[in-house]
Amino acid sequence: MCGIVGYTGRDQAAPILLDGLSRLEYRGYDSAGLAVRDGSAPAEVVKALGKLYHLADKTDQGRALPGTCGIGHTRWATHGDPSMVNAHPHVSGNCSGSGSGPVESDVVGVHNGIIENFTELKEKLLRHGYTFYSDTDTEVAVKLVDYYYKKYKIGPVDAITRTMVRVRGSYALALMFRDYPDEIFVARKDSPLVIGTSEGASFLASDVPAILKFTRQVYYIGNLQVGRIRPGEVLFYDLNGDEVQLPLTEITWDTAAAEKDGYEHFMLKEIHEQPRAVRDTLNSLIRDGAVDLSATGLTDDILRGIRQIDIAACGSAWHVSVAAQYVIEDLAGVPVRVELASEYRYRRIPSSPDTLVIVISQSGETADSLAALRVAKERGALTLAVVNVIGSTIAREADHTLYTLAGPEIAVATTKAYSAQLIAMDALAVRLALVRGAITEEKSGELIAALQAIPDQISRVLEEKQRLQWFSSKIANTHDIFFIGRGLDYAISLEGSLKMKEISYIHSEAYAAGELKHGTISLIEQNTLVIGVLTQSSLFEKTLSNMLECKSRGAYLMGLTTNGNFSVEDSVNFTVYVPKTDEHFIASLAIVPLQLLGYYTSVNRGLDVDKPRNLAKSVTVE
């Protein structure tokens, strides 16, 4: 949701801001805008609807905007329709807010998040003579800062902290003040914000890829903190206005990891990066032939004391959770409850110190997952974060953190982050089973060997992509697709279906195969595509029987199974094989053909693979 960038230093700001915004396009947006300061001159504001290139064209790629201090924004509409007046940046002055040019305002700002009590605050400001040109909550926030700044004749930090006390909701705010021409002030609650520095320059952004080109030294500003950003210098304050010290983090990603590197789309590149992401994550968790969780702080004594595991997540991370439920319960014998984070936070689920609540999130900033984590801690549960971004909010607030090493993921549809999460949960399951005596040391060694073989096996699956590219051309015009499976195959079907629907816009659903006859089979008609996942030997015949029931009603069948199950070809129209592995870990292999199928179907339909409509990479508002 919404992307924020900022720069102050010696160089012209606007080209840097546009470059940063282009690297945040994956977050989703409907308009974009810049505000740039050139010394003591009024801030120059430029906005544009639609894609970022419209803003670039308006500003001659930024060259038409002089000034070395500025903020930029890509907006995802929440309060107010997509329009020029609702686009950011917003200003404190009483202007139309719709055009481009210099603005005589004391405060200019951009915002990511949702101000829940903006109506109440707007009424207060109306009583004090403010007028409003937009329908946004952001304009209210900017004018509330302006109100405190002028009423109490205080500095920007104090005006912002007063505003933060009055505002309810989530926000990342970046503000420029007329009286501080080379400075940017930021504030954060729940919405992500990262600040980077280099010699003589400072940067801010909603996510690291926006500034990775310019610096690797970053600060992750804490919740309910304020930042004062000067060229090459950053100061941080708490709600009382007292200065606080934050650690400087060095980003170790290769800069090329955030580039396409010759691939047509980021998603295809990231699909091919899965062997490395899985291998790197495994290497961080396996030492001397055993799973080592010491970096997470989860000792064997803690694992032995766990009596219940709750997993809360959203989207693809929830699908990882469903797969992990099957694996953990089967290997370790620990009861596992999987919850959508957006539901968990509102349910009164009993927890105790012997309950481990695992929150899975690629960004570590997902709003519902963060809220679920906080609820779990309030209820007295032990918490573990499985996240990909070092220093993210969920990582900082959890009792224990397991980092996946997928690297930056740019495409909205997750692939390598999903696979890294999956392998991390499998490794956790193996250690949990061993220390609780559910498996022997010998069995643990066999399972770890199977895990370590998976990266090379994924590479072998990728070598078969041409067949999936051909098959996708045959199904690109279909209207409905059903993915079915039992047990772990059902978990695989959930993620395969999501990959298809979110980037191809084809209606797709996943069902536990045994549920077909409880209503869903009525939707099967001539040439409806049914994709059956058949990797679990004990459930193979039952799922195949369900597929044949669909075939008798006119369905067109694709089967996904493991090498050796060649009899499937006698029953279905198209078969995809993946290498054999321990069946607990087959999801890491079976998902890859389904990712490729979704990708090629989207390409064949001429769609924007990396930035599907209405979707954002990181959902940081409820």
N, C-alpha and C positions, 0 to 999 in steps of 0.2 A: 504494500500500500504506500502511496505517496513517497516520493524521493526528495531528499534535501541535500544540497551541497553548499559549500561556502569556501571562500578563499580571501585571505588578506596577506599581502606581501609586496614584492617589488614589481612583479610582472602584471601585464594586463589581465584583469580578472575574468572578463566575459568568456574568452576562449577556453579557459580552464574550467569554468562552471559548465559550459556546454559539453565539454569532454566528460566531466563527471556525471552529468545527467544522462548522457548516452549510455554510460555503464550501469545506470540504474533503471533503464527502460524495462527490464524484466520484472520490476515491481508492479507494473501496470499503471496506466495513467490516461487521462483524457484531455489534458491541457498542460501547458508549461509556461514558466516565466522566469525573468531575471530582474534583480535590482542591484545596481552598481553605483558605488560612490567614487567620485574623482575629487579627492581632497575635501574642501569645504563646500563644494558645489552641491546643489540638491541631488538626491538619489535619482537615477534614471531607471524607470521601470518599463519593461517590455514584456508583453504576454502574447500567447498564441494558442489557439485551439488545435486539437488533433495531435499528429505526430511531431516529434521534436524538430524535424527538419524545417517545419514552418517557422519555429522560433529562430533557428539558425539562419534561415533565409532573411528574416526580418532584420537581423542584426549583422548581416554580412559575416556569418560564422563567428560572431562576437566582436569582430574588428571595429564595428561602428560604435561600440560602447566604450569610451575611455574610462579609466579608473582602475585602481588596484585593490579594491575591497568590494566584495559582493556576495550575494546569496542567490541560489537558484532552486527551482522546485518543479517537480512533475506531480500533478494533482490527480488523485482518484476520488471522484465525486462522492461525498457522503451528505453533508448539508448543502443543499443547493445543486441545481442541475449543472452539467458542464456548460460553461459560458465564459465570455471574456471578463465579466464583472466578478464572477466567482473564482476565476483562476488566481493563483498566488503569483507574486507577493501581494500582501495587503498592507494598507497604510493607515496611519492614525488620523490623517486629515480628512476634511469633508469634501471629497472629490468624487468624480464618477467611478473611478476605479476600473474603467473599461478600456481606456486608451493607453498609448505609449508616450513616454516623455518624462521630463523632470517632475517630481512631486515635492511640494513644499510641506512635508510632514516631518514631525519630530521622530517618529518611529516607523520603521518598515520591517515586515516580518513574514516568515513562512512557517508552516506548521504541518506536522504529521500526527494524526490521532483523532480523537473525538472529545470535545468538551461537552460533558453531559448536561451541565447546568447553564448552557450558554443563553437560554431564553431569559432566565432570572437575571443574569449579568447584563444582558442587553437592555432590559427594562431599567436597571440601575443607571446605566450609562445614558440612556435617553433622558432620564430625569436630570442629568447633569449637563445637558446641552449637546451631547454627541448625536450625530446622524449616521445612518448606515446606507451604503450603496449596494451591498451584496447580501446573499442569504447564508453566508458561511459562519461557522463558529469561530473560524480563524480571525476574521475581522474583529469579532468581539474580544478575543484574547489580546490582539495587538492594541486595541483602544483601551482596554483595561490597564495594560502596562502604562500606556500614555497617561491615563487618568492618575495613577498613583505617582508617576514620575513628576507630574506638574503640581498635583495637590500638595504633596509633602515636600516638594523641592529636594528630592533625594536622588542618589545615583542610580544607574541602570540596574545594578545587582539588587539593591534594596527594592526597587520598583518591581522587578521580576519576582523576587521571593514573596512580596505581598500578594502578587497576582497568583502565585502557585498555591498559597494558602486558601484563596477564595475559589479556585477552579477545581471542579470535580471531573474526572475522566482520565484519559491518557493523552500524552503529548510529547513531541519533540519540537521545541521552538528555537528558531534562529532569528535574531533581531539585530537591526542596525539603528543607531541613534544619531541624529543630526550633529549633536555636540561631541561625538566620538567618531570622527570620520574614517579612521583606519582600524576600527575594532568591530568585532561581532560578538554578541552575547547569546548564549544558548541556555536552555533549560530542558530538563527531561523527567518524565514520569512514565514508565512502562514502554514507551515507544523507543526504538533503537536509535542510537546516535554515537558516532565514533569521531574522534578529533585527532588529527595528525599534525606533526611539526617537522620542519626541515630548516636549514639555515636561512633565516630571514623571511620565512613564510609559514603560514599555518593553514590547515584545511579542516573541513568538517563534512560529514556525509552520513546518510542513513545506513550505509553498508561499506565495508572495506574496499570492494572492487572499484568504487568511484575515485578513490585517492591513491590506490596502490601504485599507479604510474609515477606518483610524485613523492611518496614517502612510505617507509615501512615502520616508522615509529609512531605509535598511536596510543591514545588514552581512550578507555571506555568509561564515559561519564556515568556516575552512579545514579540511582533513582533519587528523585527529589534533590538534585544538585544543579548548580548554575555554573556555567563556564564563561570566562572572559578571555576572548581570543584576540591576540595581537600578532603582528608579524613575527614568527619564530618563538612565540611565548604564549603559554596558556596558564591561567589561574582558575582554581575551582573553589566553590563556596557551598556551604550547606544552607538550610532554610533560615538559619539565624544570621546569615551573612558572614559567618566565620570561615576563614580560608581552610581548605582541606587539601591533603596531599593524595594524589592518585598514582598508581604504578604505571610506568611506561612499558608498553608491550611491543615487541618486535614481531612483525608479520613475517612468517617464514615461507609463505606461498611463493612459488615461482611466478613472476609476472605473466609469463605465457599461459599460466593456468586460467587466467581470466580473459584470454583471447581465443579466437576460433581456430587458430593454428592450421588453416587450410581446409577445415571442414566446412560444409555448406551451412550447417546450423550448430549452435552450442549443444543442442540435445544429442545430436549424433556424436559429437566429440565426447560428451560426457558418458554416453553409453560405452564408447570404446575406452574410456578411462577407468572403467569398473575393475578390471584386473588389478590395476595399480592401487585404487582406493581400497579394495578388499585386502590386498596384500599388506599395504601400509598399516591398516587398522589391525590386522592380525599380528603383525610384527610388534606392534605396541602393546599387545596383550599376552603374547606367548614368550616365555623365557625358559630355556633349557628343557624344552619338550613339555611344558606345563603352562596352563593359563595362569597368569600372574596379574592379580587385580590390585596390587599394592599402590599403584598410582592413583587409584580411585579412593583409597582409604577403606575399602571393604575388606576387612580381615576375615579369615576363615571362621573365627569365633562369631563374628556378626552374621555370616552366612548360615552357620549352624542354628542360630537363634531365630531365624526367620520362619514364621508360621503361615504367612499369607503374603502374596504379591499382588498389588494392584498396578496396572499399567494404564496411564492416561496419555492420550495423544490425539492428533488431528490428521485427517487426510491419509497420505501414504504412510506416515509414521504410525497411524492407527493400524494400518494393514501389517506393518512390521510387528506391532503388538499382538495381533491375532495369530500370526505365525509363531511368535515367541511363546504364546500361551500353550500351543500344542507341544512345542519342544521342551519347555521347562517342566510342564506337568508330566510328560512321558519320561523324561530323563531323570528329573530330580524328585518327582513326587510331591512338589509343593503346589497347593491350590493357587491358581492365577485367575484374577478377574480383570478383564479388559474393558476400559471405559473410554468413550469419547470425552475428551477434555472439556468440551463445551457443556456436557451433561454432568460430568463428575463434580464440577465446581458448584452445581446447584442441588446436588443430592446429599442427603444426610447419611453418608456411608460410614459405618463404624470403623475406626482405626485405633491402633495401639502401637507401642514401641516395637512389637515383634511383627508389625506389618511393614513391608518395604513397598513404597510407592515409587514407581519408575516413571519418569516423564521424558518422553522422546520428542525431540524437536531439532530439525536441521539448523535453523537460525539461532535457536536459544532465546528467541524473542516472541514466539507465537503467543498471542494475548491469552487465549483460552488455556493453553498449556501452562503458562506462567501462573495464571489464576488457580489452576488445579494444584500446582506445586505449593502455593501459599496456603491453600485450604488444607492440603495434606499435612503440612507442618503445624498448622493451628490445631489439628486433630491429634497431634502427637505421634504421627507416623515417621519412620525413617525414610529419607528421600534420596533417590539417585537420579541424576540427570544424564541422559544420553544425548549429547549435542555435538555439533560439528564446528561451532565457532567459539574459539577460546576467549574467555572474558565476557561472554554474553550473560544476560541477566539470569536466565535459568541456571547456567553453569555456576554463577556466583552465589545464588541463593540456595541451591540444593546442599544437603549434607555431604553428598558424595557426587563426583562427576566422572563419567566415562566419556572421553573424547573420541569421536570417530575422526578419521583422517582422510576425508573425501576431498579436501581442498575446496576452493570456491566453486559453487554450482550456479550457473547463470540462467539456464533454461528454466522456465516456470515449472514444467513437468519434471519432477525429480526422478533421477535414475541412479547415479553413483552414490548419492547421499542415502537413498533407500537401501542400496546394497551394503553400504558400510554399516548402517544401523543394524541390518539383518545379521551380518556376520558378528557384530559386537554382542548382540543378544544371544547368538548361538554359543559364543565363547563363554559368556556369563553362565549359560545353562550348564555347560560342561563342568565348570568349576563348582557351581552350586551342587551338582549331582555328586561330584567326587567328595567334597568335604562333608556331605551329609550321608555318605556311605551308600548311596543309591547305585553307584557304579564302582568298579575296581580301578586301580591304577592302570592295569593293562587295557581296560576298556577306554579309559580316558585317553591313553596314548593313541589308540586306534581312532578315536573321534577327532583328536587334534590333527593327526595325519590326514584325515579326510578334509578337515577345514583348510589345511595348508595346501591341499591340491586344488582347491576351488578356483583360485585366480587363473591358473593355466587352463582349467576346464572352461571357464568363462571365455577365454580367448578362443578356444575351439568352437564354442557356440557362435561366436562372432564371425567365424569363417564361413558360416552357412547363411549369411545375411541375404545373399542374392536370391535364394529360394523364397524368403519372406518378402523381399521386394517385389518379386513376380506375383506372389499370392495377394499381396495388398492391392495390386492393380486390378485383380479380379473382383475384389470385394469393396472397392472404394465408393461405389454408389449404393451400397446396401443401406437400409434404413434402421435396422434393429440387429443388435448382436447380444447373445447371451453367453456368458462364461459360467461354466459349472464345474464343480469338483467336490470332493468329500475330504474331511479332515484338513490336513495341511494344504491339500490341493484347493480347498475352498479359499484359504487365505491368499494363495497365489492368484486365484481367479479375481478376487477383490481388487488387487493392484493392477492386474492385466486389464480389467474392465475400466478402471479409472484412467489408465494411460490412453486407452482408446478414446473414451468420451471427451477428455479434457482437451485434446489437441486435434481430433478429427471432427468433433461436433456430431458424431454419429451416436444415436441413443444406444447405450450399452448398460447392461446390468449383470451383476454376478449373483449366483444363487448356490447355496448348498444343494448338491444334485438331488438329495433325497426329498427336497422341498418342492420339486417341480410339479408333482402331482397334487400339491396343495394349492393350486391356483394358477401358477405361472405357465404351465403347459398350454393353457388356453390361448396364450399369445403366439404360439408357434403356428406359422403358416408357410406357404410355399416359398422356398429359398431363404427363409430366416436363417442367419448364420448362428450356429451353436458351436462354441469352442469348449471342448472338454479337456480338463487337465487330469492326467492319469499317471501319476508318479508314485502313488502309495500302493504297494503290492497287495495289501490286505483289502483294499477298497477298489481295486482296478475293475473287477468284473461288475460290481454294482454300478459304478459310474458309467462304464461302457453300456450297460443295459439301459440306463437313463438316456444316454445319447441315442441309442437305437429307437427308443420310444419317440424321441423328437424327429428322428429320420423318417419314421413311419407316418408322420404328420407333415412331411414335406421339407423338413429342415435340411440345410446344407452343413456338413460337419467338418470341423477341423479337430484333430487330436494332437495333444502335446504329451509326450511320454518319454521314457528313458530308453536308451539303446537296448535292443534285445526284445522289446515288445512289438515285434514286427507284425503280429496278428492284427494289430489295430488297423493296418492298411486295408484289410478286407472289409472293414465296417465303415470307414470314414472316407471323405472325399480328398482330404489333404492331411498329411502327417508331418509333425516336426519332432525330431529326436534331440535329447540332450544327454550328455554323458551320465553314467551311473555314479552315484556317490551314496554315502549313508543317507537314508531317506529323511532323517531329521533335518538335513541341510540342503535338500533338493531345491528349495525356493530360490536360493542364490543362483541356480542355473536355469530353472524353468521360467523365471521372470524375464530373462534377457530376450528370448524370441518374442515375447509379448510386448516388450518395450519397442523392439524393432518394428513389429507389426503396426503398432500405433503410430510410430514415427513415419514409416513409409506411406501409410494410409493418409496421413495429414499432408505429406508432400504431394501425393497423387491427387489430392483434392485442391491443391493450390493454396493452402492455408499458411498462416504465420505460425510456424511450429514453435518457436521459442517464446512467443508472446501471445498465447491464445486469448481470445476475447473474454472480457469480464473477469479475468483471473489475475492474481498477483502472486509473486514468489513467496513473500513473507506476510502472513495475515497478522498484523500487529494491532488491529482494533477488533472489538467484539462484533 
